[in-house]
């Protein structure tokens, strides 16, 4: 994959492409066309996703209207109540949520939602953006079905500047009104196969969708280009293991593409020896990392391999918040590669994730390393990574997937 091709793809896909949208389908068809030109067997595999159309959403705080976006899939309703800022999550603080509209810091994750619901909250407010940025962007968020478990209260998202002003001024009362149409839509995985000498496979993944504000050059068209680069490298080269490339849809909505693939193809996963996932590579600044959800030996192998080929890399074990996780949860050893930039040089999930943070030459170098690593795995007489998930990794997966609650978060 040369610099000219990389820059062309980054330019061609510089638009918002949220999971389940027409723009996501446009990008899926674009990736399919790129794969077809390489000569591989390629298809688009749809899967069902929750969708919503917001008809009306507003937030009134002490008589003043605050710019907001309603949460997708949080139902429709109107609620007025005392405003409460949940700055701590100890038992006393949580008990103060009763009959209040609750403002929280950060994302509305599973345990946070269950806590405020259990303690009687009647609505919620989240915020994003940055107090020191010039913009007043507001992300379009959703109440994911695995978070709500069918129990919905209305919620809105606002900009951090407004959140600070609300709390600074000691606001007392809030009113949320949310009207939306919820329905089932369609997202897509793009799948390309390069058969090998044996009926065992290495699955390579990267997501191509974005959040509502982002054109996603860094997160994660970079990883999608990485997959195209690896496919281009192997299409005319022999490889013992088959290579299946999956460009996953709706990752930003909760790893939905990878989860859907693993559910539909669960029986086939017994023949998958490894998952290689790419999520954010090729940015101007940043450290190249590998996160291994596998036996610890893979961490050391990657560190040694980086030294062998002269490529700086920091490897660790753990669960990476990306498409590798559903595969690991099904027992497939997985590694996610990323180039993690400092927050003051490149950010994600906002309008600053653009071509400006990318360097095609660096992305090409990252792809060269990934080609070398994949070639070593794809041509191994026996995949050196044991197909077994250590108990500590199983526990970390349980925590990540909210099947268990980490003790420090109780």
N, C-alpha and C positions, 0 to 999 in steps of 0.2 A: 504494500500500500504506500504509494508515494505522496509527497506533500501536496501536489496539485489535486489529486483525487480527494484527499482529506479535506482540503479547503472547499472543494466543490460540494461535497456532501454536507459539510457544516453550513454552507450558504443555502443549499437547497432545502434544508430542514429547519431553518431558523424561524420557527413559528410555534405557538403554544399547541400542545397535542395531549390534552387530558384524556385519561382512560375512558373509553366508551364514546368519545366524541367523533364527529366526522373528520376532524383533523388527525386523530389517531389512525383512523382507517386510511386516510390519504398517505400517511407515513408508512403504514404497513404495506400498502401497495407499492410504494417507492422502494422499500427494502426488498420486497419480493422481486421486483424488476431487476434490482442490482444482483440478487442471488441468481436469477435466471440467466443473466449475462455471464456469470461464472460457470454455468453448466451443471449446477447441482439440482437435485430433486427438491423442489420448494413448494410449500403450500401455506395458506392462511387458515388457522384453526380458531374459530370463534368460541367464545364462552360468555355466559350470562353474567351481567353485573347490575347492581342497583344504580338507578339513575334518578334524577330529580330536576324539575324546572321550577325555579323560585319565581313566584308571581308577585310577591310583595314581602319585604322585610324591613322593619325599622326598630330602632331603639330610642326610647325617650328616657333621659336621666334628669330628674328634678326639673321637668318641663322643657328641657333642651333636647333637640333631636341630634343624635350622634351618628355620623356615617358608619354604616355596617354592612356586612353580608350575612345572610341567613345560612345556617348549616344545612347542607343537603341531607335529606333523609332523617331529619329531626322532627318530622311530622308538621302539622299545622296547628296553630293555636295562638291565643293571646293571654298574657299573664302580666299582672302588675303586683309588685311586692317590694319590700325593703331590699336595698342593695347591700351585699356583704362581700368584702374582699377576703378570700381565703389565702392568707399569706403563709400559713403553716398548716401542716396536715396531722398534727397531734389530735388525740381523741377530743379534747376540749374544743379546739378550733373547728373540727368537723361537726360537732354537735350544734354549732351556731348557724349551720346551713338551713336549719328547719324553717320552712315557709319563706325562703328568701331566693332572690336571683343572685347567683354566686359568680363572682369574677375570679378566674384562676390564672396563674402564670403558666406559660408554655402550652403544650399540646394537651388535648383532652384524651388521655389514654384510658385503657380499660379500667384499671384500678381506681383512677381518679373519678371517673364517671360513676362507677359502682359506689364509691364512698359518698359522693354528694347526693346520689339518688337515695341511698340507704338512710342518709341523715336528713332527708326531707326537702332538698332543694326543689324549687318549682321552675327554674330556668337557669341558663348559664351564659356567661360572656367570656370569650377568650380574646387574646390580642396578639398581633405579630408586628413585624416591621422593627424599626430602630429609632430610639429617641433622637439620635444625632444625624439621621439621614434626612435629606431634603424632601423625599417623597412622602406621600400619605397612602401608599398602597395598602390594600387589604386582601389577604389571600382568601380564596374560596375553599372553605373546609367542609368536611362531612362528618356526620355521626355514623361511623361504620357499624354494620349490622352485628359484627362480633363484639363490639363495644356496648351497643344498646341492649342486645338480647331481647329486642322487641319492646323495651320500656323506654319511651321517648318523652323528653321535655324540650320545649323550644330553646334554641340557642343561637347566638350571633357571634361574629368575629369582628373586631375593630382594630384600628391602628394603635400602636404603642403610645403615641403622643396623646391621643384622646384618653387612653386608659390612665396615664399618669395624671392628666388634668382632672379626671373624675375623682380619683383617690385623693389627690392634693387638695381639692376643694371640699372634701368631706361629703360627697353626694349621699343622699338618704334613700331616695326612691327610684325605681327603674320600671320600665314597661317594655315588654318585647311583644312584637306581633310578627308572626311568620305564617305565610301562606305558600304552599308549594304543591306541585303534582309529582308524585313518586311513581316510578314505573321500572320495569325490567328492560335493560338495554343490552348492548353487545360490545365486548372488547375482543381483541384478537392477539394470538401468538403467531409469529411468522417462523416457520420451521424449514430447515434445509438439511439434507442428509448427504454425507460423503461416506459411502460404504467402505469397510475395511476388509481385512483378510479373515477375521473371526467375527462371530455373532455376539460380540460384546462391544460396548459403546462408551465413549467419553461424551458427556453432554456439556456444551458450552452455552452460557446464557448471558444476556444483557438486556436491560429494559430500554424501551424507546419512548415511553410516555413521559409527560412532564406534569408539574403542578400548574395551577391556574395563572400564575404571573410569569412563568419562566418559559423561555424558548429552549432551555435545556441543552445548550452546547456541551457544558461540562457534565451535567447530571441529566441524561446520560447518553446523548448522541455520541459522546466520546467512546463509551463502552460498546455502543452499537457499531461504530466504525471499526473498533478493535476486532469484533467478531467477523466483520467483512474482510478485514486484513488477514485474519487467520484462515478464513475460508479460501481466500485468494491464494494464499501460500500453499495450502494443501490440495487444492483441486487437481493439480497435475503431479502431485508427489505421492509416493506409496506410503501407506500407514497401516499398521497391523490392526489397531482398534478402529471401529467405525466412529465417525465424528458427526454428532447431531448438534446443529446450531439452532438456538431458540432465542428469537428477539421477543421478549415478554411484554405484553400489554398490562396496563393498570398496576404496575409495581408501586407507584406513588399512592395508590389507594389501598395498600395493605398486602403487597406481594400477590395480587390476585391472579396474574397470568401464570406465575410459577405454581401457585397452589392448584389452579385449574388443570394445568398440565399434569402434575403429579397425581391428581385424583383420577383423571381420565386414563392415564398411561401407567397406573400403579403396577400392573402385572409386568410391564416391560422394564420397570426399574430394576428388576432382579438381574438384568443383563447390563446394567450401567455400573461401571467401575469407579467413575469419578465425575464430579461436576466442577467445571472451571467457570467462574463468574467474573464479569468485568463491570465495575460500577464506578465511574469517574476516573479517567486516566487522561494524560496528555495536556494537563493545564500548565501554565507558564511556571508557576511556583509550586512547591510542595514535595512531600516525601512519598516515595513509592512503598506500598505496604502489601502484605498478604495476610489474610485472616483465615485460619484453617479450622473448619469444624470437622475434625477427624482425629485420628491418633496423633500424638504429639510428634512422632517421627517426621511427619510431613513438614512441620515447622522447620526442623533442622535441615531437612533435605533442601528446602527452598533457600534457606540462608547459604548453605554450601554451594548450591547451584548458582546463586547470584554472584558469589565470589569466583566461581569457576569461569563464568562467561563475562565477568567484569561489569556487573550491573548492580547498583546500590539498591538494597531492599531491606525492609524491616518486617520480619515475620513473627506472628504470634498465633496462639490458638484462641478460639472464642466463637461467638455467634455474630455474624455480620448482618446488619439490617438491609438485606437485599435478597435477590432471587435464589441465592444459594441455600437459604434457610429451609424452604419447603423440601428440597432434595435431601438435605441433611436429616430432616425430621423423618424421612422415609428410609433412613439408614444408608444413604449414599454419601461417602466422604466428599467434602466440598472445600474449595478454596476460592475466596474472593480477592481479586486484585484491584487496587485503587491507587491513585496519586492524590494524596490528601493535602490540599492547600491550606495555609494559615487563613483564618477568617478575614483578616484584613487585606488579603490579596485575591480571594475568590470565595463567593458564597453561593449557596444553592437554595432552591425553593422560593426564589424571589426574582424580581425583574433585572437583577444584576448578573444572572447566569446567562451570559451571551458569548459571542465569538471573541470578545475583547479579552477574556481570561484564558483563551486557548492558544497553544502554539503547535502548529501542524508538525514541525520538526520533532518536538518532544513526543507527540503522539506516535509518530513513526518509529521513534526509538523504543517507546514502550511496547509497541506491537512487535518489533523485532525480538525483544526479550520474551514476550508471550508466545511467539512462534517457536522459539528455541525450547521453552519449557514444555509446550504442548507436543512438540516433536519427540521429546524425550519420553513423555508419557504414552503417546500414541504408538510408538514403535517399541515399547518395552515388551520383552518376551512374556513377562508377567507384570501387571500393574503393581508397582512397589507399595502402593497405599492399601493398607488392610481395609477390607470392607466390613468394618465393625465400628460402632460408635461408642467411645468410652463413656462410662457412667457420668462423669462430670460434664461431658458435652450434652448428654441426655437431659441432665438437670438444667443446664443453661438454656436448652431449647424449650423446656417446660416453662421457665421463667419468661423467656422472650415471647412465647406464644400464649402467655397468660393462663396456662394450665395450673401453675403454682405461683404463689406470691413470694417474692424475695423477702427474707426476714426484715431487712433494713427498711423496706418500704411499707411495712404494716403500720 
